[in-house]
């Protein structure tokens, strides 16, 4: 169980780095959904199954509508993805920052 919660925590950090490093709202919304899903998985791992279900449903019902609307307003023909050099630089910088902060 400890390994599963550790995997969920790693996925949470990965999702948050994906949100923080990406300028395109399409991929940032995907990162937020991943971060919310694994964050709820962490809550389930600690025994809060009903709380995590309510949190996930509220998030998907309310906040994702706002991100879908902003993605529609900021539609780009060629959005920057996670493979671009500038975005990869941000990803590496955020991972170094998390590594230094964590220890």
LOVEXMI-675909 format. One record per residue (C-alpha): residue number from 1; residue in one letter; x, y, z. Coordinates in nm, 2 decimals, m for minus. Example, Ala and Ser with C-alpha at 12.3 -4.5 7.8 and 13.67 -1.06 7.14 Angstrom:
1  A  1.23  m0.45  0.78
2  S  1.37  m0.11  0.71
***
This chain:
1  X  0.00  0.00  0.00
2  X  0.29  0.23  0.07
3  X  0.42  0.18  m0.28
4  X  0.08  0.26  m0.43
5  X  0.05  0.59  m0.23
6  X  0.41  0.67  m0.33
7  X  0.32  0.61  m0.69
8  X  0.01  0.84  m0.65
9  X  0.23  1.11  m0.50
10  X  0.48  1.09  m0.78
11  X  0.19  1.12  m1.03
12  X  0.06  1.42  m0.84
13  X  0.39  1.60  m0.86
14  X  0.41  1.50  m1.23
15  X  0.07  1.64  m1.30
16  X  0.14  1.96  m1.12
17  X  0.47  2.01  m1.31
18  X  0.27  1.94  m1.63
19  X  0.03  2.22  m1.54
20  X  0.30  2.47  m1.43
21  X  0.53  2.41  m1.73
22  X  0.29  2.41  m2.02
23  X  0.17  2.74  m2.19
24  X  m0.10  2.57  m2.40
25  X  m0.43  2.54  m2.21
26  X  m0.51  2.20  m2.38
27  X  m0.23  2.01  m2.21
28  X  m0.26  2.21  m1.89
29  X  m0.62  2.10  m1.85
30  X  m0.51  1.74  m1.91
31  X  m0.24  1.78  m1.64
32  X  m0.50  1.91  m1.40
33  X  m0.73  1.62  m1.46
34  X  m0.44  1.38  m1.40
35  X  m0.33  1.57  m1.08
36  X  m0.69  1.57  m0.95
37  X  m0.72  1.19  m1.02
38  X  m0.40  1.09  m0.85
39  X  m0.47  1.34  m0.56
40  X  m0.80  1.16  m0.50
41  X  m0.61  0.83  m0.52
42  X  m0.38  0.96  m0.24
43  X  m0.69  1.04  m0.03
44  X  m0.83  0.69  m0.10
45  X  m0.50  0.54  0.01
46  X  m0.54  0.72  0.35
47  X  m0.90  0.61  0.40
48  X  m1.11  0.90  0.27
49  X  m1.29  0.73  m0.02
50  X  m1.61  0.93  0.00
51  X  m1.43  1.26  0.04
52  X  m1.21  1.19  m0.26
53  X  m1.51  1.09  m0.47
54  X  m1.69  1.42  m0.38
55  X  m1.38  1.62  m0.45
56  X  m1.32  1.46  m0.79
57  X  m1.69  1.51  m0.90
58  X  m1.69  1.87  m0.79
59  X  m1.36  1.93  m0.97
60  X  m1.47  1.77  m1.29
61  X  m1.82  1.93  m1.28
62  X  m1.71  2.28  m1.20
63  X  m1.35  2.36  m1.27
64  X  m1.31  2.17  m1.58
65  X  m1.58  2.37  m1.75
66  X  m1.38  2.68  m1.69
67  X  m1.07  2.53  m1.84
68  X  m1.26  2.40  m2.14
69  X  m1.40  2.74  m2.20
70  X  m1.05  2.90  m2.17
71  X  m0.91  2.64  m2.40
72  X  m1.18  2.73  m2.66
73  X  m1.10  3.10  m2.63
74  X  m0.73  3.05  m2.66
75  X  m0.74  2.81  m2.96
76  X  m0.41  2.80  m3.14
77  X  m0.35  2.62  m3.47
78  X  m0.01  2.48  m3.34
79  X  0.00  2.47  m2.96
80  X  0.33  2.41  m2.78
81  X  0.34  2.06  m2.65
82  X  0.55  1.88  m2.38
83  X  0.81  1.79  m2.64
84  X  0.91  2.14  m2.74
85  X  1.25  2.27  m2.61
86  X  1.11  2.57  m2.42
87  X  0.85  2.36  m2.24
88  X  1.11  2.09  m2.17
89  X  1.33  2.35  m2.01
90  X  1.05  2.45  m1.78
91  X  0.98  2.08  m1.69
92  X  1.35  2.02  m1.60
93  X  1.36  2.34  m1.40
94  X  1.05  2.25  m1.20
95  X  1.17  1.90  m1.14
96  X  1.51  2.03  m1.01
97  X  1.32  2.28  m0.79
98  X  1.10  2.00  m0.65
99  X  1.40  1.77  m0.60
100  X  1.59  2.05  m0.41
101  X  1.29  2.13  m0.20
102  X  1.21  1.77  m0.12
103  X  1.54  1.69  m0.01
***
